[in-house]
Amino acid sequence: MSTEAYLSDVESFRHLPQAITLLGMSGVGKTMLSTHLRRHADWFHFSADYRIGTRYLAEHILDNIKYKIMHMQDTFVANLLRSDSIYINHNITVDNLDPVSTFLGMYGDPAEGGLNMATFLRRQDLYKWGEQESMKDASHFIAKAWEIYRCKDFINDASGSLCEIVDIDDPDDPVIAALRAETLILYIRAGRADEEALIERAESDPKPLFYYPDFIARHLEGQPEDGAGVGPKDFARSLFPALVADRKPRYQAMADRYGFTIDAADLFADPPQGRIVPDTEVLLERILHVINTQAAENEVAAVNANHYVNACLARAERRALDF
């Protein structure tokens, strides 16, 4: 069958071994969708933050925990740790990524749990490196998902900062090239109501985030190096609306050049029930509709569509050799 046949027939498209990278703002529904597909449809859920925490930042996370323990002025625990009588380990899971978040931290007064500027920026750099490497690992995990677990389909639950760790203008950027080689890049675009909900959630419960270097440099300008007097949560809270505005054109540019865009309302809506997570059949129907609509309107999207189907067919051919 030709690639056009797979794109024109829903059943044929469904039978392809899918590999989809989700692009979009933290909180837009990437993890919700990925978790649903893992639990109910046997998709392999590749979590960027899980990979970052367990592979690339694991030692840094544990060293930070040990540092905190050794400076608690509790000689009993410190001596046990120093003599290797006890050991420390994290419990990062796909559903519990708190150790990654707490390591990344927030800039601000150390007396309020914040990080001084130098430490904050060093951890930002470490996270960026870890995220870049984790995205380059996607291809390996697509193969492993099939070879070990026999998961036909793969979902890459990428970080909200994916658009900030790549050179969008460079198709040979290592991360972009790795993702395009195997996966469909799908931007889940938040609507006005979604953005307002994300901002409201960030204001009520701000989380540590990675920031594009130029963006965070502007907001750190004039701030004290030691973070004294700066409330970490207040600082993070003040950044989020500007971060949403800064990332939106980056997401769109990345989707326009290397993937496709689906509105969150179209992906999750199912009137009259309202916002729900689609099952595999509905998800792939909606994705195929987006692919065909955008491919008909845009030559770049048409090239992306054919490129993805060919990647799926090559993957299917490799797997056929396993039997």
HUSUL-V991736 format. One record per backbone hydrogen bond with DSSP energy under -0.5 kcal/mol. CO is the residue of the C=O (numbers start at 1). NH is the residue of the N-H. E is the energy in kcal/mol with one decimal. If there is no record, write none. Layout:
[[CO;NH;E] [CO;NH;E]]
This chain:
[[2;6;-1.4] [3;7;-1.7] [4;8;-1.1] [5;9;-0.8] [9;13;-2.3] [10;14;-2.5] [11;15;-1.4] [12;16;-0.6] [13;16;-1.1] [16;18;-1.1] [18;154;-1.8] [19;184;-2.4] [20;22;-0.6] [20;156;-3.6] [21;23;-0.5] [21;186;-3.1] [22;158;-0.7] [23;188;-3.0] [25;28;-2.1] [29;33;-2.4] [30;34;-2.5] [31;35;-2.9] [32;36;-1.9] [33;37;-2.3] [34;38;-2.2] [35;39;-2.6] [36;40;-2.5] [37;41;-1.6] [37;43;-1.9] [38;42;-0.6] [43;45;-0.6] [44;46;-0.8] [44;155;-2.9] [45;47;-0.8] [46;48;-0.6] [46;157;-2.9] [47;51;-2.3] [48;52;-2.7] [49;53;-2.6] [50;54;-2.5] [51;55;-1.9] [51;56;-1.0] [52;56;-0.6] [52;57;-3.2] [57;61;-3.0] [58;62;-2.4] [59;63;-2.6] [60;64;-2.0] [61;65;-1.9] [62;66;-2.6] [63;67;-2.5] [64;68;-2.2] [65;69;-2.2] [66;70;-2.8] [67;71;-1.1] [69;72;-1.7] [69;74;-0.5] [73;75;-0.7] [74;78;-2.5] [75;79;-2.6] [76;80;-1.6] [77;81;-2.3] [78;82;-2.6] [79;83;-2.0] [80;85;-2.5] [80;86;-1.1] [81;84;-1.3] [93;96;-1.0] [96;93;-2.1] [97;100;-0.9] [97;101;-1.7] [98;102;-3.1] [99;103;-1.6] [100;104;-2.3] [101;105;-2.3] [106;115;-2.2] [109;112;-2.0] [109;114;-2.5] [110;113;-1.8] [115;108;-2.2] [116;120;-2.7] [117;121;-2.6] [118;122;-2.1] [119;123;-2.2] [120;124;-1.9] [121;125;-2.1] [122;126;-2.0] [123;127;-2.5] [124;128;-2.3] [125;129;-2.3] [126;130;-2.6] [127;131;-2.8] [128;132;-2.5] [129;133;-2.5] [130;134;-2.3] [131;135;-2.1] [132;136;-1.6] [133;137;-0.8] [134;137;-0.5] [135;138;-1.1] [137;141;-1.9] [138;142;-2.2] [139;143;-1.8] [140;144;-2.3] [141;145;-2.7] [142;146;-1.2] [143;147;-2.8] [144;148;-2.6] [144;149;-0.9] [145;149;-0.5] [145;151;-2.4] [146;150;-1.1] [150;152;-0.7] [153;44;-2.8] [154;20;-2.4] [155;46;-2.7] [155;157;-0.9] [156;22;-2.6] [156;158;-1.7] [157;48;-2.0] [159;162;-1.7] [161;164;-2.2] [161;165;-0.6] [162;165;-1.0] [166;168;-1.0] [167;170;-2.2] [169;171;-0.7] [170;173;-2.1] [173;177;-3.2] [174;178;-1.9] [175;179;-2.4] [176;180;-2.8] [177;181;-1.7] [178;182;-0.7] [179;182;-0.7] [179;183;-3.0] [183;185;-0.6] [184;21;-2.8] [184;186;-0.7] [185;187;-0.6] [185;260;-2.3] [186;23;-2.9] [186;188;-0.6] [187;189;-1.0] [187;262;-3.0] [188;190;-0.5] [189;264;-2.9] [191;195;-2.8] [192;196;-2.4] [193;197;-2.1] [194;198;-2.5] [195;199;-2.7] [196;200;-2.5] [197;201;-2.3] [198;202;-2.4] [199;203;-2.2] [200;204;-1.9] [201;205;-2.2] [212;215;-0.6] [212;216;-2.5] [213;217;-2.2] [214;218;-1.5] [215;219;-1.3] [216;220;-1.7] [217;221;-1.0] [220;223;-2.4] [224;227;-1.2] [225;117;-2.7] [226;110;-0.6] [227;230;-2.1] [229;231;-0.6] [230;109;-3.2] [230;232;-0.5] [231;235;-2.8] [232;236;-2.4] [233;237;-2.7] [234;238;-1.9] [235;239;-1.0] [236;239;-0.5] [236;240;-1.1] [237;241;-0.5] [239;243;-2.3] [240;244;-2.6] [241;245;-1.9] [242;246;-2.2] [243;247;-2.4] [244;248;-1.8] [245;249;-0.7] [246;250;-0.5] [247;251;-2.8] [248;252;-2.4] [249;253;-2.3] [250;254;-2.3] [251;255;-2.5] [252;256;-2.9] [253;257;-1.7] [254;258;-2.3] [255;259;-2.1] [258;185;-0.5] [260;187;-3.1] [262;189;-2.4] [263;266;-0.7] [263;267;-2.2] [264;268;-2.6] [265;269;-1.4] [268;276;-3.0] [270;273;-1.5] [274;270;-1.1] [274;276;-0.5] [276;278;-0.5] [279;283;-3.0] [280;284;-2.7] [281;285;-1.9] [282;286;-2.4] [283;287;-2.5] [284;288;-2.6] [285;289;-2.1] [286;290;-2.1] [287;291;-2.8] [288;292;-2.6] [289;293;-2.5] [290;294;-2.6] [291;295;-2.5] [292;296;-1.8] [293;297;-0.8] [294;298;-1.4] [298;302;-1.9] [299;303;-2.2] [300;304;-2.4] [301;305;-2.5] [302;306;-2.1] [303;307;-2.5] [304;308;-2.3] [305;309;-2.3] [306;310;-2.3] [307;311;-1.9] [308;312;-2.4] [309;313;-2.6] [310;314;-2.4] [311;315;-2.0] [312;316;-2.6] [313;317;-2.3] [314;318;-2.1] [315;319;-2.2] [316;320;-1.9] [317;321;-0.9] [318;321;-0.6] [319;322;-1.6] [320;323;-0.9]]
